[in-house]
Amino acid sequence: MIMKKNKIYKFSGGVHPPEEKLTRQLPIEEMPPPKRAFIPLSQHIGAPSKAIVEPGDKVKIGTKLSEASGFVSAPVYSSISGVVVAIKDYPHTLGRSMPTIEIEADGEDNWDKSGKPRADFGNLAPDEIKTIIQEAGIVGMGGATFPTHVKLSPPKEKPINALIINGAECEPYLTADHRVMLEMPKEVLSGTKLIGKVLGVEKIFVGIENNKMDAVDALKSALNDTEIEIVPLKVQFPQGAEKQLIKTLLNKDVPSGGLPMDVGVVVQNVGTAVAVHQAVALGRPLIDRVTTITGPGIKNPKNLRIRIGTPILDVIEYCGGLSGDIEKVILGGPMMGLAQYDLSVSIIKGTSGILLMTDDQLDVTSQGPCLRCGNCVTVCPMKLAPLVYARYTQLGMFDEAENANVMDCIECGCCAYECPSHIPLVQYAKYAKAEIQATRREKA
């Protein structure tokens, strides 16, 4: 089948930070299982799952540890074989302690026999596929961690006509998705077809920034007679944000306060597509993920497949330890990742990268006064005025910040990156959004 070349559009704003893809040529390595796994019950947007095991229970790889506690929730599974030793609060990557299941490994690394491959998985009905995805605990692997089955359940009044698989990986330093596309192209495409089948769409795109043309070629080489179109995209941060991908590929604008489904689109990450293939075809729940360990502060940068629940300290040790004076450890990329205050946190489903920055890599210039230069407005991909809602936030005027559309901020960091006064504009946006949401809950 000859595909018609897709037209590429532009989104407004954006920046071009140095790529720093130090690990792009490094194949994915399998990290050994941890001696102790710390598996949080909340690894997704939505309600935390509820534990169904107790201390003293023996578990294997793939043993179900929890049940979803609502529709927007997801179960978790054991990533090692061993014994549950505790269920209590431990530090979490989000910056606060959360209920976590601690498992001590038995050294056998045996799989639970409940999960089995399905030879006929291509013949499964859409609802059967979606149920498998939900039961496997799959969430968005790009970092947003939205439960995948929820995205695949749009209301009837919002039919989906296009699926976009996000292979942009526009964050500096991160190369996990790049390596997944290079090394697992058939799995990416298989999962993509399964997601498309659930949604019943005819238009399927895989968007990849054109600094990864080897990944474009790998996926094109693995294509059969599918309806999937592999589209190289301009390198421009935040190309991988949902709303910007939709604008670039389909020239559609998601309305203020809206979701991609409001314009008939669903966006999923390439890692999510692989997880879907593994769940549906292999009967394998989500128990590990590919993560980039990189930056000037690590001795041996790597792309690793890591068991969920592995302590960050174990990962750093496996990569040779620290190099230089470490100023920040960021989970994710430098633009949208979260700096950690406690390295006892563990790998979760959304941990796309571990970035270790030394003090000479960070700008610690003190915040100055707003110069009204307009740089933040120019680069904002959501066409917002960050200087306005930042000022309202400083004054505690959260209603006014809401009226300035702060809730539409995608927290990409473009504004802060370009601000000559080093104003932490993203932090102001996060603070304002948290206050607005708290007020909404009080009124509900």
N, C-alpha and C positions, 0 to 999 in steps of 0.2 A: 504493500500500500504506500502511495506517495503522499506524504503529509504536506499540507500547505504551511509555508513558513509563517510562524506567528509574529505579528507586529509587536515591537517593544515600545512601551510608552515611558514617560518619566514621572517620578514623584518629585514634589517640591522639597527644597532644603537638602539636608544631608551633609556629611563631611567625609574627608578622606584621610583618616589617621594612618600612620605607618602600619603595614600589614603584619610584620614580625612573625610570619608563619615558619617558625624555627623547626617545626616537626613535620612539615609537609611530606618529606621523603622517608619518614620513619614508619615502617609497617606496624600494624597492630600487634602488640605482644599480649600474651595471656598472663595476668598476674596470679601467682598462687593464692589460694583461699586464705583468709585471715584465721588466726588461732581463736579469735573472738570476733563475732559479728554483732553490731549494734544497729538494729533495724527499726527505724521510727515508724510509728503507726500512722503518721501523717507525712506523706511524700508527694502531695498533690494539692491542687486548689480544691477546696470543698471541705466537707466534714471528715475528721480523722476516722480511720477504720477502727473496729473493735476487736481486741485480741480474743482468739478462740483456743489458745494454748495456755498452759500454766507452768510455773517453775517446776522443773523435774521432768517435764515431757521430753521424750526423745523425738528428734526431727531429722529429716533428710533434705537434700537439695530438692526444692520444689514442693515441700510440705507447706500447706496453707497455714499461715499464722494468724490471719485476721479476716473479718468479714467487712464489707462496705457498710457504712452506717446510714446510707441514704443514696439517692440517685447520683448526686455529685460527690462521689467518694470512690475509693478503690482499695481492694485487698492487697496485702503484702505476703510474700512467700519467703521461706528460708533459703538463703543462698549457700549454706553449708550444711553438712550433717553433724549432729551433735546433740547437746542437751540444753534446753532453756534454763538459764540460771537466774534470770531476774526479768521482771517487767516493771520498769519504773522510769522516772524522768531522767533524761540525759541531755546534755547540750545538743542543740540542733543547728543546722546550717542557717536557719532564719534568724538566729541571734537570741533565742530563748530556749529554755529546757522544755522538752516534750516527751510524752510517754513513748518508751522504746523497749523493744524485746532484745535482750542480751542472750546470745547463744555461744556456748563453748564448744569448739570443734572437737570431734572424736578422732580426726586424722584419717577417716575412711573415705570421706567425700562421696558417699553413695547417693544416688538419685531416688527420689520417691517414685514408685512404680505406677502412680495414678495417671501420669501424663504419658500418652502414647502417640506416635506419628499417625497421621491420617492420609492414607494413600489416595483417597478420593476427595481431598479437601477442595479441589476445584469445582466439585459438584454441589457443595454446600449452599443452602439457601441464605440470602442476605441476613435474615434474623438469626440464623444459626451462627454465622460468622460473627455478628455483633455480640452475641451472648458469650462466645469464646473469648473475644477481645475483652469484654467486661470482666469475665471471671479470671482472666490472666493478670489483671491488675495493671493493664497498659495505660500509660499517661503520656502526655506530650514530652518527648525526649529532648527537645531543643532547649528546655529550661523553664518553660511556662508551666509544665506539669498539669495541664487541664486533662481530666479523665477522658480518654479517647472515645469511649462509648457514648459520652454525652454529646460530643461533637458530631457523632454519627447518628444522632437521634433528633434531627431538626423537626419543629412542629410542621404539621401538614400544610399550614398556610404559608410556609417558607420553603418551597421546593429548592433543592440544590441542583444546579446545572453544570457546575465546574468544580474539579478537585485540583488543588495545587500542592505538590510535594516540595517542601522547602529544603533545597540543598545549597542555599546561598552561603551560609556560614560566613557572614560578613564581619563578625567580631575579630579584631586583631588577635593574633597568637593561636586561636583555636583551629585545629585540623582534624578533629575526631570524625566529623561528618564527611570530610574530604576522603579520609582513609576508608570509611565505610563504603562510600560510593565506588572507590577504586577496587576494593577487595571483595565486596559483596554485592555487585551490581544485580545479579539474578534475584537475590533475596529482596533488594530494594524494589525491583519491578514487580515481583510476586506480591509483596505486601501492598504495593500501590494498587495493583489490579483488584486485590481483595477489598481494600477500602473503597475503591470505585464501585465495586459490585454492591456493597452495602448501601452506598448513596444512590446508586442507579444513574450515574452520570455518564455522559458521552464524551465530555471534554476533560482531559487529564493532562496536566502540565507538570514537568519537573524543572524548577528554576534553579540555575546554578551560576554563580558569578564567574565571569570569563577569565579569572585568574586560576581556574580549576578546569581547564579544557581537557586535561587527561581524564577527569571524572566524567565530563560530557561524552568523551569518546568511549569510555568504558560502558556507560549506560546505553549509548547508541548501539554498540557492538552486541550487547545482550538483548536488545529489543527483538521481538518476533513480529507477528502481525497484530500488534496491539494498537490501541487508540492513544497511546501515551506519546506526548511530544516533549523532547528534551530541549530546553531553551537556555542558551547562554545569556547572562545578564551583565549589565555594566557594574563595575566595582564601585559601590557607593554605599557607605553606611548611613542608615540601617536598611539596606536592601532586603534583609531577611525578616523584617517585621511583617506581620500578616497584612496589615492595611497597605503597606508600601508594595508588597509583592502583588497584591490584587490590583493596585493601580498600574504597576509596571506591565503585568501580563494581560490584564483585561480592560484597563482604562476605566475601572469602576471605583467610585468613592464610597467607602463605608460611612454611613451617616454618623453625626455626632452622637455619642452614647450608644452606638449600635455595634453589631457583631458582623463578621463576614457572612454569616447565613442570611443577614438582612439583604444582601445583594446576590444571594444564590451561590455562595462559594464556601468551601471548607478547605482549610490549610492544615497540612500535617508535615511533620519533620521526617527526613529520610531515616533517622534512627527509629522513629515510631513505625515506619513502614516495615523495617526489618523485624521489629518486635512483633508486629502483627503476623508476618510470615511464620516466625518461629512458634507463635502460639497456635495458629490455625493449622499449619502443615505438620509441625513437629510435636504439638501438645506440650509446649514448653512455656511456663509462666515467666514473667519478667523478674529475673534474679541477678542480672548483671547489665553492664552498659560499657560502651567505649568512651573513654575520657582522655583528654589531652593534659599532660603534666608538663609545664613549660615555664619559660621566663628566665631571667638572668640569675634568679635565686635558687635554681635547682641544678645539681651537678650533671645529671643525665636526663635531659628531656625525653619524653616518650609519649606514644599513643598506646594506652593500655585498655584491655578488657578487664574490668574490675567487678568483683562481686559486690552487690549492694550490701551496705552495712560494714564495709571495710573502713577502719579508722583512717583518716587523712594522714596521720603520723606514719602508719604502716606504708602508705603509698610513697610518701616522701623518702622513707628509709629504703624502699625498694629501688628508687630512682637515684640512689647514691648519697642522699642527704642534701643538706642546705649548702649553698655556695654564696659567701659574702654576708653582709649585714642585711638581714631581711627586714623590710619595712612593712610590707603588706602581703598577706596570703588571701587571694581572691578566688572564690568558686565561681566559675564562668569566665567571661572575658573582661577586659579592662573597662569597657564602656558600660556594660549593664550588669556585671557580676557583683557579688556581695562579699565585702571584706569580712574576714573571720577574726573573732577575738579569742577563740578557743580551738586549738588544733585536735582536740579529742573528738570533734564531730566526725561523722562518717559519710561515706559516699551514699547518695540517695539517687532516685530514678532520674532526677533532673540535673545531675552534676556533669555538665559537659566539659568542664576544664578545671584544673587547679593551676593558678597563675601565681608564681612567687616573684615578687618585685623587691629589688634592693633599693636602699635609700637614694642612690644616685639616679634612679630611674623615675623618681616621683617628684612632682612639683609641689613644694610645701609653702609656696608664697602665701602670705596672709591675704584674707579677703579685703578688697578695697571697695570704694563707693561705686555704685552703678554709674557708668559714663553716658548712658542713653545712646550707645553706639548703634544699637539695633542688630548686632551680630547674632544674638540669640533668636531673634525673630526671623532673620534671613535663613538660618540653617534648620529651623524647626520643621521636621517633616509633616507635622500635623497642623501647620499654619497657625500656631498659637503665638502668644506674646509672653514668654516666660518671665521677663522683667516685671510685668504687671502683676501676675499672680504671686511672684516671689515677694514683691513689696507688700501686697495684701496679707500674705502669710506672716511676714515679719511683724505686721501690726495686729495680728490676730483677727483679721477681717475675713473669715472663711466663707461667709455668704458671698462676698464680693469676689473672692478667689474662684468660687464655683461658677459665678456668673461670667468670669473670665475664661471659662472652659478648662480649668485645671484638670477635671476628671478625664479629659480626652488625652492628657499627656501619656505617652507610652514609655516614659522614663528611659529613653534611649541614650541620653547623655550628650547629645550634640550641642545643646545650649551651653552646658558647663565647659565642654571641650573648647568652645570658641570664645568664652567670656574673658576679656582682657583683665577684668578685675577679680578673677578667680572666685566669683560668687557661686556657692554650691546650689545651683538652681534646681537640680534634680532632687536634692534633699528637701528643699522647700516644697516642691511639688508632692513628694511622698508624704510629708508632714501634713500638708493641707488636705490631701485625699483621705488620709487616716482620720483627721478631725471631722471631715464632712461625712464620712461613712459612719463614724461613731454617733454623730448627731442624727443621722437617718435611722440607725438602730434604736436610739432612744425614743424617736417619734413613732416607730412602728408598733 
